[in-house]
Amino acid sequence: MGHNHSHDHADNNRTRLAWAFAITASILVAEIIGAIATNSLALLVDAAHMLTDTAGLLLALTAANLIMRKPTVKRTWGFRRAEVLSATLQSALLLAVGIYAAIDAVQRLFEPPEVQPTGLLIFGIVGLLGNVASMWIISGGKNNNLNMRAAFLEVVNDALGSVAVIVAALVITYTGWMRADSIAALLISALIVPRALSLLKETTHILLESTPRGLDLNAVRSHLEGQHGVIAVHDLHASQIASNLPVLTAHIVVKDDMFDADAAGGLLRNLQQCVAAHFEVSIEHSTFQIEPESHRSSELNTQC
């Protein structure tokens, strides 16, 4: 049942991403034409942002398809980490566009070019409508994994960018102040960079196999050592394969008289139930090596 539920989630994610990709790619073509026609930096920056988002959604769609592949003896977790790699690439692309937009906008503040506000307004509205549609499509799966979260973040940033383009067009129309275009580009950059850095920080945290956020390993160690018959816990490690797939391994030292099939089996079940249900981060994939106390003297000192 759990596998089917996960499979349904993956199918829904792929459908959402495919629709969002199609809409975003269409808006990209329209904005490139609009940027050339209106000579607008804000629209050009938003088009560049849209280009990275189109590429990002394509990455997300590819990752969503890879995640569906079954594990093999070569890749025992399948391609589950593809979602993290995809989100990392998407955030890096967003960061690059945000920095480029800021630099170019500052340069244009000193020499603002002539911008055609009517065309800018039209393409800004078209972009906003398309982005809102993509947001609505992806919103249902944005909490499923990092891949979907990154995709949703990209279309949200696009929508905010389109709003900035529309505001710039209105300001130029009613005041003739051409620097509004560059100001809009700076605002778009300011929206992109912090979100890209936040997502990049989260994906890097997983790729470095850091302890899952919200899991206190000291509390885990104390709780495991409090189980009947357990003397010590060492080589305790916790990491994440993907956003919803934390794993944990540990060596459990027990009294010599507990090192038999029945006692060890019961202890193993207790330990697995503990890490799956006792803590805020539920770990269903846990591996424990149970060792008799007499084994400690022959083992290398690998306390973590």
Residue, then its C-alpha position, 0 to 999 in steps of 0.5 A: m500500500g505504501h509503495n502504491h501511494s508513493h508511486d501515485h505521488a510520483d505519477n502526479n508529480r510528473t504530470r504536474l511538472a510536464w504541464a508546468f514545463a509546457i506553459t513555462a516554455s511557451i511564456l519563455v518564447a513570448e518574453i524573448i520576443g517581447a524583450i526584443a520588441t520593447n528593449s526592456l531589461a526587466l523583461l529580458v532578465d525575466a526571460a533569462h530567469m524563465l530560461t533557467d526555470t524552463a531548464g529547471l523544470l526540465l531537470a525536475l521532470t527528468a528527475a521525477n522520471l528517474i525516481m520511478r526506476k527500480p533499485t538495482v544491484k548497482r544502484t541499491w537506492g535506485f535514482r532517489r538522489a536524482e531529486v536532490l541533484s536536480a534541486t541543487l542544479q536548479s538553485a545554482l541556475l537561479l543564483a547565477v541569473g539573480i547575480y547577473a540581473a543585479i549587475d546588469a540592472v545597476q549598469r543600466l541605472f546610469e544609462p537607462p535605454e528607451v523602453q516601450p511600456t505598452g509592449l512591456l505591459i502586455f508581455g508582463i501580463v501574459g507571463l503572470l497569467g502563465n506563471v499563476a497557472s503553473m503555480w496552481i498546477i504544481s502547488g498540489g505536490k510542492n511538499n512531496n520532495l525537494n525536487m517539487r519544492a524547487a520547481f514550485l519556487e521557480v514559478v513563484n519567482d517567475a510570477l513575482g518577476s512578472v508583477a515587477v515587469i507590470v509595475a515597471a511598465l505602468v510607471i514608465t507609461y504614466t511618468g516616463w521614468m525609464r529607470a523603473d525598468s532597471i529597478a524592476a530588474l533589481l527587485i527580481s534579482a532580490l527575490i531570486v538570490p535569497r531563495a536560491l541560496s536557501l534551497l542550495k543550502e538545504t540540498t548541500h546539507i543532504l549531499l554532504e550526508s549531514t544529520p537530518r534536520g530536526l534529528d538530535l543524535n545525542a538524544v537518539r544515542s541516549h534513548l538507544e542506550g536506555q533500552h534493556g540490555v544495551i551497554a553502549v552505542h557507537d558508530l552512530h550515523a544518520s543521513q538522507i538519501a533524498s528529502n523524505l528518505p532518512v537512514l540510520t546505522a549504529h553499532i549496539v553493544v549488549k551484555d554477553d548473555m543477551f547475545d543469542a537469537d531470541a534476545a537479539g531479535g527482540l532487541l533489534r525489533n525494539l531498536q527499529q521501532c524506537v527510531a521509526a516512531h519515537f523521534e520527530v524525524s521518523i527513520e524507517h530505514s535503520t541498520f543495527q550491528i549488535e555486538p557482545e560486550s566481549h567484542r569491544s576489546s577487539e574492535l578498533n576505537t571508532q567512537c563517533 
